[in-house]
């Protein structure tokens, strides 16, 4: 009986029901998409760095986990000293450039010969290596997202670059220019932001890393396995705070909409509640009926949020191929738990208020 009454109550005001369900769905979707985009972009960036094929990364003192986040690039001659260390197969210096016009883009300035020795070489979908100082390589995802073709022009770092080749994604950056050109544009002749180091055998990584630490005290010497483990939101306080704030906003929105919906419902049904209580309905019965109604809205909103999130992910992949969204089961459960908690908290006061109504006053309510 109580379930039938709850269902009829929900269907009696379809617009308000839809709004309540949408509020919960938006809450769930925001939580999953914010976390999915943050972790997806972080993981995808780390995988691209790993895809270079290096065993060790060398950065200057005080550098961030995000490669090249420093204003003090290193002398490129360090590469020769690193190459002299036993069991080092190849060293690739890279000068990183950030371009903010038209979106933030990370550009690798590379010596293509040494970069190929470390990475195993680019796989070209079209075109070929640099031929001129202002040639550029772009990866296939960037080319698809921006409709770039070989021979086309791209404007970065206040200069026009000719696209000489489109390469397979996963080699660090999405954009590559000659190292000499990057040095000239940044007035950093003879400098590099990072060194990718490949060992003759990955099993020698720790030994080589120890020798690098002795050679370059104070520098950031990181094994690739260590770097991959560090690239998580738990190790990035700013990202963790960002996720926490947006998740909190989503929960508050869901809570307020559910609270307003249930409070309005109780006000409109005061007379009905009086009739139920005059027929012998207990406070527990009234409380249970209201909370069941809220739970039904929450479950409907959660399922709608899951469906909407999957659709949003598909659209993001179509419209923005370079963005990565990682939807994980654990955060799907967290989003559902937060939605249910917010719904129950939002519905509890209106339900408690309804249970406390005096039958005589409720029957006389207009």
URGI-V580782 format. One record per backbone hydrogen bond with DSSP energy under -0.5 kcal/mol. NH is the residue of the N-H (numbers start at 1). CO is the residue of the C=O. Records with the same first field share a line. If there is no record, write none. Layout:
NH=CO ; CO
This chain:
5=1
6=2
7=3
8=4
9=5
10=6
11=7
12=8
13=9 ; 10
14=11
17=13
18=14
19=15
20=16
21=17
22=18
23=19
24=20
25=21
26=22
27=23
28=24
29=25
30=26
31=27
32=28
33=29
34=30
35=31
36=32
37=33
38=34
39=35
40=36
41=37
42=38
43=39
44=40
45=41
46=42
47=43
48=44
49=45
50=46
51=47
52=49
53=50
55=197
56=197
57=222
58=195
59=220
60=193
63=60
67=65
69=66
70=68
74=192
76=190
78=75
79=76
80=77
81=77
82=78
83=79
84=80
85=82
88=85
89=87 ; 198
90=198
92=196
93=91
94=194
95=109
96=94
97=107
99=97 ; 105
103=100
105=99 ; 103
107=97 ; 105
108=175
109=95 ; 107
110=108 ; 177
111=93
112=110
115=111
116=112
117=113
118=114
119=115
120=116
124=122
125=166
126=166
128=164
135=132
136=162
137=176
138=165
139=174
140=167
143=139
144=140
145=141
146=142
147=143
148=143
151=163
152=149
154=161
156=154 ; 159
159=156
161=154
162=134
163=152
164=136 ; 162
165=136
166=126
167=138
168=123
171=173
172=48
173=171
174=106
175=106
176=137
177=108
178=135
179=110
182=178
183=179
184=180
185=181
186=182
187=184
188=183
191=188
192=74
193=94
194=94
195=58
196=92
197=56 ; 195
198=90
200=87
204=201
205=202
208=204
209=205
210=206
211=207
212=208
213=209
214=210
215=211
216=212
219=216
220=59
221=219
222=57 ; 220
224=55
227=223
228=224
229=225
230=226
231=227
232=230
235=232
236=233
237=235
240=236
241=237
242=238
243=239
244=240
245=241
246=242
247=243
248=244
249=245
250=246
251=247
252=248
253=249
254=250
255=251
256=252
257=253
258=254
259=255
260=256
261=257
262=258
263=259
264=260
265=261
266=262
267=263
268=264
269=265
270=267
273=269
274=270
275=271
276=272
277=273
278=274
279=275
280=277
281=276
286=282
287=283
288=284
289=285
290=286
291=287
292=288
293=289
294=290
295=291
296=292
297=293
298=294
299=295
300=296
301=297
302=298
303=299
304=300
305=301
306=302
307=303
308=304
309=305
310=306
311=307
312=308
313=309
314=310
315=311
316=312
317=313
318=314
319=315
320=316
323=320
326=36 ; 324
327=325
328=326
332=328
333=329
334=330
335=331
336=332
337=333
338=334
339=335
340=336
341=337
342=338
343=339
344=340
345=341
346=342
347=343
348=344
349=345
351=347
352=348
353=349
354=350
355=351
356=352
357=354
362=358
363=359
364=360
365=362
